[in-house]
Amino acid sequence: MYYTYVLYSKIDQRLYIGFTDNLKQRLKMHIDGRVPATRDRRPLILVYVEGCLSKFKALGREKYFKTGFGRRYLKSRIGF
């Protein structure tokens, strides 16, 4: 199983979008500051997760969420 996830930064009030095959481990990496892209943006809150059966589909969802349409979709789903 692969996951597309969205984190919200309390520091800059922006979203971080990523995908992984081990959500628990990846979140721990973000929280511990071991991901350069989010290290200085902590604390982070997990605000959205989607499960996908293939890596290809999870990566596609990540790319979609990074577009204008995808960000609008996320804002309507999570309220940010």
Residue frames as qw, qx, qy, qz and C-alpha x, y, z in Angstrom:
[[0.000, 0.889, 0.458, 0.000, 0.00, 0.00, 0.00],
 [0.402, 0.172, 0.008, 0.899, 1.19, 3.52, -0.81],
 [0.148, -0.792, -0.502, 0.314, 0.02, 6.74, 0.79],
 [0.238, 0.534, 0.111, 0.804, -0.24, 10.31, -0.39],
 [0.422, -0.637, -0.511, 0.393, -0.24, 12.64, 2.60],
 [0.123, 0.756, 0.075, 0.639, -0.53, 16.32, 3.41],
 [0.523, -0.385, -0.446, 0.616, 1.13, 18.05, 6.34],
 [0.023, -0.919, -0.194, -0.344, 0.26, 21.51, 7.64],
 [0.533, 0.114, -0.360, 0.757, 3.02, 23.68, 9.08],
 [0.314, -0.831, -0.419, 0.187, 2.08, 25.73, 12.13],
 [0.446, -0.429, 0.101, 0.779, 5.12, 27.95, 11.46],
 [0.029, -0.199, 0.401, 0.894, 4.39, 29.17, 7.92],
 [0.566, 0.383, 0.446, -0.578, 0.74, 27.99, 7.56],
 [0.493, 0.475, -0.530, -0.501, 1.60, 26.15, 4.34],
 [0.955, 0.004, 0.206, -0.215, 1.01, 22.60, 3.17],
 [0.052, -0.520, 0.820, 0.234, 3.62, 19.94, 2.44],
 [0.895, 0.222, 0.036, -0.385, 2.54, 17.15, 0.07],
 [0.009, 0.528, -0.843, -0.104, 4.33, 13.82, -0.21],
 [0.918, 0.018, -0.206, -0.339, 3.93, 10.07, -0.73],
 [0.122, -0.515, 0.825, -0.198, 5.36, 6.98, 0.92],
 [0.697, -0.059, -0.674, -0.236, 4.92, 3.25, 1.36],
 [0.544, -0.306, -0.655, 0.426, 5.41, 3.49, 5.15],
 [0.138, -0.801, -0.205, -0.546, 3.34, 6.36, 6.52],
 [0.686, -0.714, -0.116, 0.074, 4.18, 5.84, 10.19],
 [0.742, -0.194, 0.102, 0.633, 7.94, 5.86, 9.56],
 [0.338, 0.494, 0.249, 0.762, 7.75, 8.84, 7.20],
 [0.311, -0.855, -0.208, -0.358, 5.75, 10.92, 9.70],
 [0.745, -0.589, -0.025, 0.312, 8.30, 10.13, 12.39],
 [0.629, 0.118, 0.175, 0.748, 11.04, 11.37, 10.06],
 [0.045, 0.713, 0.235, 0.660, 9.19, 14.65, 9.53],
 [0.556, -0.803, -0.159, -0.144, 8.54, 15.08, 13.27],
 [0.792, -0.421, 0.060, 0.437, 12.17, 14.30, 14.16],
 [0.065, 0.909, -0.201, -0.359, 13.46, 16.87, 11.62],
 [0.566, -0.246, 0.679, 0.398, 15.14, 14.31, 9.35],
 [0.503, 0.604, 0.534, 0.312, 13.42, 15.64, 6.19],
 [0.352, -0.116, 0.063, 0.927, 15.23, 18.75, 4.90],
 [0.070, -0.440, -0.482, -0.754, 12.11, 20.18, 3.22],
 [0.498, -0.695, -0.377, -0.355, 10.17, 20.32, 6.51],
 [0.626, -0.128, -0.485, 0.597, 12.92, 20.56, 9.14],
 [0.144, -0.025, -0.218, 0.965, 12.49, 24.32, 9.67],
 [0.402, -0.279, -0.349, -0.799, 8.71, 24.21, 9.28],
 [0.481, -0.314, -0.804, 0.154, 7.94, 22.18, 12.41],
 [0.438, 0.049, 0.868, -0.231, 5.61, 21.61, 14.18],
 [0.322, 0.082, -0.663, -0.671, 3.63, 19.78, 11.51],
 [0.593, 0.115, 0.583, -0.543, 0.13, 18.33, 11.59],
 [0.107, 0.087, 0.904, 0.405, -1.06, 15.46, 9.40],
 [0.398, 0.305, 0.228, -0.835, -4.25, 16.83, 7.82],
 [0.794, 0.385, -0.054, -0.468, -4.98, 14.45, 4.91],
 [0.311, -0.328, 0.874, 0.180, -4.11, 10.91, 3.79],
 [0.814, 0.331, -0.115, -0.463, -5.11, 8.83, 0.77],
 [0.612, -0.269, 0.735, 0.111, -4.26, 5.17, 0.32],
 [0.630, 0.557, -0.339, -0.422, -3.38, 3.80, -3.13],
 [0.965, -0.051, 0.259, -0.003, -2.68, 0.28, -4.29],
 [0.811, 0.323, 0.096, 0.479, 0.20, 1.27, -6.57],
 [0.453, -0.436, 0.027, 0.777, 3.19, 3.57, -6.34],
 [0.203, 0.259, 0.499, 0.802, 2.26, 5.02, -9.74],
 [0.219, -0.734, -0.541, -0.347, -1.19, 6.11, -8.51],
 [0.502, -0.722, -0.258, 0.402, 0.14, 7.58, -5.25],
 [0.417, -0.222, 0.223, 0.853, 2.77, 9.57, -7.15],
 [0.059, 0.461, 0.566, 0.681, 0.07, 10.75, -9.57],
 [0.345, -0.814, -0.466, -0.044, -2.07, 11.97, -6.67],
 [0.509, -0.549, -0.058, 0.661, 0.91, 13.79, -5.17],
 [0.286, 0.051, 0.394, 0.872, 1.56, 15.56, -8.48],
 [0.118, -0.647, -0.593, -0.465, -2.14, 16.43, -8.81],
 [0.435, -0.780, -0.382, 0.238, -2.28, 17.92, -5.31],
 [0.454, -0.403, 0.098, 0.788, 0.64, 20.18, -6.21],
 [0.159, 0.375, 0.503, 0.762, -1.34, 21.77, -9.08],
 [0.228, -0.125, 0.114, -0.959, -3.78, 24.65, -8.72],
 [0.699, -0.209, -0.416, -0.542, -6.74, 22.30, -9.13],
 [0.692, -0.126, -0.671, 0.233, -5.29, 19.87, -6.60],
 [0.195, 0.018, -0.479, 0.855, -4.69, 22.58, -4.01],
 [0.457, -0.172, -0.078, -0.869, -8.26, 23.81, -4.49],
 [0.758, -0.187, -0.580, -0.233, -9.50, 20.25, -3.94],
 [0.536, -0.087, -0.645, 0.537, -7.46, 19.95, -0.75],
 [0.065, -0.108, 0.273, -0.954, -8.71, 23.29, 0.55],
 [0.632, -0.206, -0.246, -0.705, -12.30, 22.15, 0.03],
 [0.788, -0.141, -0.599, -0.007, -11.61, 18.81, 1.77],
 [0.616, -0.214, -0.511, 0.560, -9.58, 20.01, 4.75],
 [0.184, -0.920, -0.346, 0.003, -10.61, 23.65, 5.08],
 [0.499, -0.530, 0.114, 0.676, -7.16, 25.29, 4.77]]
